[in-house]
């Protein structure tokens, strides 16, 4: 079976301490490796930005997901040059451009895919609020018009941004399934209709945790059914610092995000084992 690489977002390692102290990059990498993560996700814009940590990541054999925020086609080229040079797994982009309509988006998306082929680096377009992919309906139309659009599926933005309620309506379920059919990677946090990031350990949030686990299982199974393009899949745990994390009256996170990230890591690893086990059983039966 192909591999699932579970990564930890470096953004998610920020602002853990009420006293304002931050873990150094080396401390973060040691913690991430010791917890069994396969690598990291972080910004991949400029050489000066990555030089302080790229050697540390290589020494640990980390799989790297780079993030970029291009505003036009050529804006992506510097990040792709660095990505190709360092052999990272892929770039995920949050398109920091908001065209008036889908027709205006199409040549930009096509241009990014042409650059992806030029540099030999996969480019995944992230589903994200406030970006080109802000709206679930317009993203669906982009897929319809292009025929294929490699996505980095962060479903939390559509649950919160479209104010989906439980139980999920058939229309919304079909729309999410369409996103999953084009997902080549995932970002993992759990959202609700009202909040972008809810605490996974609270009993009151269990229905949403179960819903996201169901969707992720669907996404894993669909990706495997496509013949496992690229040979390995990534799932980035991305529990962001406040204001993504809900704060209490003292201004601090309600839960320990690093502990939550490790719990989610185990849940996703177990989910992958169940999905791949089921796929293997089906394959043997046929």
ABEGO torsion letter per residue (X at the ends): XBBBBBBBBAAAABGABAAGBBBBAAAAAAAAAAAGBAEBBBBBABAAAAAAAAAAAAAAGBBBBBBBBBABAAAAAAAAAAAAAAGBABBBBBBBBBBABAAAAAAAAAAAAAAAAAAGBBBBBBBBBGBAAABAAAAAAAAAAAGBBBBBBBAAAAAAAAGBBOBBBAAAAAAAAAAAAABABBBBBBBBAABABBBAABAAAAAAAAAAAAAAAAAAAAAAAAGGBGGBBBBBBBBBBOAABBBBAAGBBABBAAAAAAAAAAAAAAAAAAAAAAAAAAAAAX
